[in-house]
């Protein structure tokens, strides 16, 4: 285990202390640990959801006969033009 010192802006210190008192018997370290674990779990969940979505798309594309590289590149270019128009 490592020890870390964190400076917290004054506008966050009161809510942090309130959470610590209400939920963690005043243990601010436990609050920070729970917050980090929650953040890491949400990131893992997002990655898993993305993997599942990609697999579903691959399955659907394969079921429809696939897509050739030329068509894929054309669609990527079209998407980029629509998503990131030049000014």
C-alpha positions in Angstrom: 0.0 0.0 0.0 1.2 3.6 -0.7 0.4 6.7 1.1 -0.8 9.7 -0.9 -1.5 13.3 0.2 -4.3 15.1 -1.6 -5.1 18.8 -1.5 -8.8 19.3 -2.0 -10.4 22.7 -2.9 -12.3 24.3 -0.1 -15.6 24.0 -1.9 -15.2 20.2 -2.0 -13.8 19.6 1.5 -17.2 20.2 3.3 -19.1 17.7 1.2 -16.3 15.2 1.4 -16.3 15.5 5.2 -20.1 15.1 5.3 -20.0 12.0 3.2 -17.2 10.6 5.4 -19.2 11.3 8.6 -22.5 9.9 7.3 -21.3 6.8 5.4 -17.8 6.0 6.5 -17.5 6.7 10.2 -15.5 9.8 9.5 -12.9 8.0 7.5 -12.0 10.2 4.5 -9.5 7.7 3.2 -12.3 5.1 2.9 -14.4 7.7 1.0 -11.5 8.3 -1.5 -10.9 4.6 -1.9 -14.6 3.9 -2.5 -14.7 6.8 -5.1 -11.7 5.4 -6.9 -13.1 1.8 -6.9 -16.4 3.1 -8.3 -14.6 5.1 -11.0 -12.5 2.1 -12.1 -15.5 -0.2 -12.0 -17.5 2.2 -14.3 -14.6 2.4 -16.7 -14.4 -1.4 -16.8 -18.1 -1.6 -17.4 -17.8 0.9 -20.3 -15.1 -1.2 -21.9 -17.2 -4.3 -21.6 -20.2 -2.6 -23.1 -18.1 -1.4 -26.0 -16.7 -4.9 -26.6 -20.2 -6.3 -26.6 -21.5 -3.6 -29.0 -18.6 -4.2 -31.4 -19.3 -8.0 -31.3 -23.0 -7.4 -32.1 -22.1 -5.1 -35.0 -19.6 -7.7 -36.4 -22.2 -10.4 -36.1 -24.8 -8.3 -37.9 -22.3 -7.3 -40.7 -21.3 -11.0 -41.2 -25.0 -12.0 -41.3 -25.6 -9.5 -44.1 -22.7 -10.8 -46.2 -19.9 -8.7 -44.8 -18.4 -5.5 -46.0 -15.5 -5.0 -48.3 -12.5 -2.7 -47.5 -13.3 -0.1 -50.2 -16.9 0.3 -48.9 -15.6 0.4 -45.3 -13.1 3.1 -46.1 -15.7 5.2 -48.0 -18.1 5.0 -45.1 -15.4 6.0 -42.6 -14.5 9.1 -44.8 -18.2 10.0 -45.0 -18.6 9.7 -41.2 -15.5 11.8 -40.6 -16.8 14.5 -42.9 -20.1 14.6 -41.2 -18.8 14.4 -37.7 -15.9 16.8 -38.1 -16.8 19.3 -40.8 -14.0 21.6 -41.9 -14.6 25.3 -41.2 
